Every structure is written in C-alpha cells, then in structure tokens.
Amino acid sequence: MPNFLQQLFHHSTVPSTKPLPAVGSKINELNNAEWEVVPEYIAVDPHEQVMPALIAASVVTDQAPNSHLVLKQLSVQNPEAQLVSIITSSCALELGDGTFVIKSIRKRVDRH
C-alpha cells in the first residue's frame, strides 16, 4: 500500500504542458465589440458650470481667503449608472451575502 500512495502523491517529474491557444481573449474581443462601458460620471455642459463654480468659490473664500480656485473639470453622476447601482444593491440586499463588487457597468450597443 505505501507504494500505491507514493505513486499517487509523489511526482518526481512534472508533466510538460503545452500552452493552449488563447480562445478566451478572442471571445472577449467579440463581446467587447457588442458592449460599451457606462461611465460613472458624465461631464457637465459648460453653460451649466456657472452656478457650481460660484458656490465652490464662495466656500473657498470663506475657508481660505488668500487661496486661488481653479475649476478644471465638473462632473455629475450618470443617472443610468445610478439606476443600475440602486437595482443591483436591492438585489444584493435580498440575497444577504454582502460580498458583491461592481467593477464596471456595460450596455449593449444598438446596431440599427
């Protein structure tokens, strides 16, 4: 019996494995062509940036009067991504695990 166990668990030589062709990457490339990433934040129209810039400037002048404010980019949360996150969190709450992590949100590209 020890000879059987030694043969079963003891491997003196590692069998050579040939690398398999990357089929998964080809499938991912095809799937990526059909799907587009939904951004978490979208840029705000420059004409709508006036009010947030004034609010930010008034807060900064109150906190640090000798500072200089430069507003480089203004973004708001994407309503589509916000809706998906609310639906996903309610489904995850129903399951009760609390172990879900959303890495990206994608939507199918319309081909009309």
C-alpha positions as CSV (number, residue, x, y, z in Angstrom):
1,M,0.0,0.0,0.0
2,P,2.8,2.5,0.6
3,N,4.0,2.1,-2.9
4,F,0.5,3.0,-4.2
5,L,0.4,6.1,-2.0
6,Q,3.8,7.1,-3.1
7,Q,2.9,6.8,-6.7
8,L,-0.4,8.7,-6.1
9,F,1.1,11.7,-4.3
10,H,4.7,11.8,-5.2
11,H,5.5,13.1,-8.7
12,S,9.3,13.3,-9.4
13,T,8.8,14.7,-12.9
14,V,6.3,17.3,-13.8
15,P,4.4,16.5,-17.0
16,S,5.0,19.1,-19.7
17,T,2.0,21.1,-20.5
18,K,1.7,22.8,-23.9
19,P,0.3,26.3,-23.9
20,L,-3.2,26.3,-25.1
21,P,-4.3,28.9,-27.7
22,A,-5.9,32.0,-26.2
23,V,-9.5,31.3,-27.1
24,G,-10.9,33.4,-24.2
25,S,-9.2,36.6,-25.5
26,K,-10.9,36.2,-28.9
27,I,-14.3,35.7,-27.2
28,N,-13.7,38.8,-25.0
29,E,-12.8,40.9,-28.1
30,L,-16.0,39.8,-29.8
31,N,-18.0,40.6,-26.6
32,N,-16.4,44.0,-26.2
33,A,-17.5,45.0,-29.7
34,E,-21.1,44.4,-28.6
35,W,-20.9,46.2,-25.3
36,E,-19.9,49.7,-24.2
37,V,-18.9,50.9,-20.8
38,V,-21.4,53.1,-19.0
39,P,-19.4,55.9,-17.3
40,E,-20.0,56.5,-13.6
41,Y,-19.7,60.3,-14.1
42,I,-20.5,62.4,-17.1
43,A,-19.2,65.9,-17.9
44,V,-21.4,68.9,-17.3
45,D,-22.3,71.3,-20.1
46,P,-20.0,74.5,-19.8
47,H,-23.1,76.7,-19.7
48,E,-24.3,74.9,-16.6
49,Q,-21.0,75.2,-14.8
50,V,-21.5,78.8,-13.7
51,M,-23.6,78.1,-10.6
52,P,-21.4,75.3,-9.2
53,A,-18.3,77.4,-9.8
54,L,-19.8,80.3,-7.9
55,I,-20.8,78.1,-5.0
56,A,-17.3,76.5,-4.9
57,A,-15.7,79.9,-5.0
58,S,-17.8,81.2,-2.1
59,V,-17.0,78.2,0.0
60,V,-13.3,78.5,-0.7
61,T,-13.2,82.3,0.0
62,D,-14.9,81.7,3.3
63,Q,-12.5,78.9,4.4
64,A,-9.2,80.3,3.0
65,P,-9.5,83.9,1.8
66,N,-5.9,84.1,0.3
67,S,-6.3,81.0,-1.8
68,H,-6.7,80.7,-5.6
69,L,-9.5,78.5,-7.0
70,V,-9.2,76.7,-10.4
71,L,-12.1,74.6,-11.5
72,K,-10.6,72.1,-14.0
73,Q,-13.5,69.7,-14.5
74,L,-17.0,69.4,-13.3
75,S,-18.8,66.1,-13.5
76,V,-22.1,64.7,-12.2
77,Q,-23.2,61.2,-11.5
78,N,-24.6,59.4,-14.6
79,P,-28.3,58.8,-14.0
80,E,-28.2,55.5,-15.9
81,A,-25.3,54.2,-13.7
82,Q,-27.1,55.4,-10.6
83,L,-30.3,53.5,-11.5
84,V,-28.3,50.3,-12.2
85,S,-26.5,50.6,-8.9
86,I,-29.8,51.0,-7.0
87,I,-31.3,48.0,-8.7
88,T,-28.1,45.9,-8.0
89,S,-27.9,46.9,-4.4
90,S,-31.5,46.0,-3.8
91,C,-30.9,42.6,-5.4
92,A,-27.8,42.1,-3.3
93,L,-29.7,43.0,-0.2
94,E,-32.3,40.3,-0.9
95,L,-29.5,37.7,-1.2
96,G,-27.9,38.9,2.1
97,D,-24.3,38.0,1.3
98,G,-22.9,41.4,1.1
99,T,-20.0,40.2,-1.0
100,F,-20.8,41.7,-4.3
101,V,-18.5,44.2,-6.0
102,I,-19.4,46.0,-9.2
103,K,-16.3,46.7,-11.3
104,S,-18.0,48.1,-14.3
105,I,-21.4,48.7,-15.9
106,R,-21.8,47.9,-19.6
107,K,-24.7,48.2,-22.0
108,R,-25.3,46.6,-25.3
109,V,-24.5,48.7,-28.4
110,D,-27.6,49.2,-30.7
111,R,-26.8,48.2,-34.3
112,H,-29.6,49.9,-36.3
